[in-house]
């Protein structure tokens, strides 16, 4: 039945609480999205991670009501996939070799690593404080957060391990992040550098 619904009808159904409508959208476009990403990054592991990131973005936009339906859901999702793959490429492309000249020497721009060590320590402090909040989440959200962060599982693997749909795994992570953010904002933990 859902297979015969238009994208617009599925989006509307999803917005009013029909989680399976999203699953239908995912099934309808997953091959095209994955193929698009894979074609650009040419690494199936990276493509899997970007694929999941794309669908998390889609869920966030749909849930917040920011998506404006113009009958172009497919091209919109593929544009997100394309942009994600290109962004990944930009972040990870090889750095060109720069030879020092009289006017410019790369070592003049480096001020030592105290800053990066300090940043790393701050990140570790924040991470350990956030980990103290994880037990305050509902059990399903705790499980997804731990599987993703501690075991570095993809959302597909999490879905298989927990015997739920990818959409449910993505949703649990999304709600976990919302709940963690709310706890921080409500002062249940103060993220500071020691």
C-alpha positions in Angstrom: 0.0 0.0 0.0 2.7 2.5 1.0 4.7 1.7 -2.1 1.9 3.3 -4.2 1.9 6.6 -2.1 3.7 9.6 -3.5 6.7 11.1 -1.7 4.4 14.0 -0.6 1.9 11.6 0.9 4.7 9.6 2.7 6.3 12.8 4.0 2.9 14.0 5.4 2.3 10.6 6.9 5.7 10.6 8.6 5.2 14.1 10.0 2.0 13.0 11.7 3.7 10.0 13.3 3.8 7.2 10.8 7.4 5.9 11.2 6.9 3.3 8.5 6.2 6.1 6.0 9.8 7.2 6.4 11.0 3.6 6.0 9.2 3.6 2.6 11.0 6.8 1.6 14.3 5.3 2.7 13.6 2.1 0.7 12.6 4.1 -2.3 15.8 6.2 -2.4 18.5 4.3 -0.5 20.0 2.7 -3.6 20.3 6.0 -5.5 21.7 7.8 -2.5 24.2 5.2 -1.7 25.3 4.9 -5.4 25.7 8.7 -5.6 27.9 8.8 -2.5 29.9 5.7 -3.5 30.5 7.1 -7.0 32.1 10.2 -5.4 34.1 8.8 -2.5 34.9 5.3 -3.9 35.1 3.8 -0.4 32.2 1.7 0.8 33.0 2.2 4.5 33.0 6.0 4.1 30.0 5.8 1.8 28.1 3.8 4.6 28.9 6.5 7.2 27.9 9.4 4.8 24.7 7.5 3.8 23.7 7.4 7.5 24.6 11.1 8.0 22.4 12.0 4.9 19.4 10.2 6.4 19.9 11.8 9.8 19.9 15.2 8.1 16.7 14.3 6.2 15.0 13.1 9.5 16.0 16.4 11.2 14.7 18.6 8.4 11.5 16.6 8.1 10.9 16.5 11.9 11.5 20.2 12.3 9.1 21.0 9.5 11.8 22.9 7.6 11.3 20.8 4.4 9.0 22.5 1.9 7.4 19.9 -0.4 7.6 20.9 -4.0 7.4 17.4 -5.5 11.2 17.2 -5.5 12.1 15.0 -2.5 14.3 12.6 -4.6 16.4 15.3 -6.1 16.6 17.1 -2.7 17.9 13.9 -1.0 20.4 13.3 -3.8 21.6 16.9 -3.5 22.2 16.3 0.3 24.1 13.1 -0.6 26.2 14.9 -3.2 27.0 17.8 -0.9 27.9 15.4 2.0 30.3 13.4 -0.3 31.9 16.6 -1.6 32.3 18.0 1.9 33.9 14.8 3.0 36.3 15.0 0.0 37.2 18.6 0.8 37.9 17.8 4.5 40.1 14.8 3.6 41.8 15.6 0.4 45.6 15.4 0.3 47.4 18.6 1.3 49.6 20.0 -1.5 53.3 20.1 -0.9 54.4 23.6 -0.1 58.1 24.4 -0.3 59.4 27.2 1.8 60.5 30.4 0.0 62.1 33.6 1.2 58.6 35.1 1.5 56.8 32.2 3.1 57.8 29.3 5.3 55.0 27.0 6.7 56.9 26.6 10.0 56.5 30.3 10.6 52.7 29.7 10.9 53.0 26.9 13.5 53.1 28.1 17.1 53.7 24.7 18.8 51.2 22.2 19.9 50.2 23.5 23.3 46.9 24.6 21.8 46.0 21.3 20.2 47.0 19.5 23.4 44.8 21.8 25.4 41.9 21.4 23.0 42.3 17.7 23.2 42.1 17.8 27.0 39.0 20.0 26.9 37.4 17.6 24.5 38.2 14.6 26.8 36.8 16.5 29.8 33.6 17.3 27.9 33.3 13.7 26.6 33.7 12.2 30.1 31.1 14.6 31.5 28.7 13.7 28.7 29.3 10.0 29.4 28.1 10.7 32.9 24.8 11.8 31.4 24.3 8.8 29.2 22.9 6.6 32.1 20.2 9.2 32.5 18.8 8.5 29.0 16.1 6.0 28.4 17.6 2.5 27.9 17.0 2.3 24.1 18.8 5.6 23.7 21.7 4.6 26.0 22.1 1.5 23.9 22.3 3.3 20.6 24.7 6.0 21.9 27.1 3.3 23.4 27.0 1.2 20.2 27.7 4.2 18.1 30.3 6.0 20.2 32.1 3.2 22.1 31.9 0.5 19.5 31.8 2.7 16.4 29.0 0.7 14.8 27.1 2.0 11.8 23.4 2.7 12.1 22.8 -0.3 9.9 24.8 -2.5 12.3 23.0 -1.0 15.3 19.6 -1.7 13.6 20.6 -5.3 13.0 22.0 -5.8 16.6 18.9 -4.3 18.3 16.5 -5.9 15.8 14.9 -2.6 14.8 14.7 -0.6 11.5 17.4 1.8 10.6 14.9 4.6 10.9 14.2 3.6 14.6 18.0 3.5 15.3 18.4 6.9 13.7 15.5 8.2 15.7 16.8 6.9 19.0 20.1 8.6 18.4 18.4 11.8 17.4 16.3 11.8 20.6 19.4 10.9 22.7 21.2 13.9 21.3 18.2 16.2 22.0 17.9 14.8 25.5 21.7 15.3 26.2 21.6 18.8 24.9 18.5 19.6 27.1 20.3 18.1 30.2 23.3 20.4 29.5 21.1 23.4 28.9 19.1 22.7 32.1 22.4 22.7 34.1 22.3 19.0 34.9 26.0 19.1 34.0 28.3 22.0 33.5 30.8 21.4 30.6 34.0 23.0 31.7 37.7 22.6 31.2 39.5 21.6 34.4 
